[in-house]
Amino acid sequence: MKKIKLDNFELKVIINSLNEMRSKLLNQNKETDIIDELLLKYINVLEK
C-alpha cells in the first residue's frame, strides 16, 4: 500500500470534494457506500 502525505488543507479539499460527489449521487438516487467509507476514513485522519 502506498501512502501520501497531506496537510490539513489538502485533506479538507478531498473531504469537501467527496461530500459534493456524495450529494450528487444522492440527488440521482445512486449508491454512496464507497464515498461514505472514504469520507469516514479521511474525517478520522483529520481528527487525529
Secondary structure, DSSP 8 states (H G I E B T S, - for coil): -------HHHHHHHHHHHHHHHHHHHHTT---HHHHHHHHHHHHHHH-
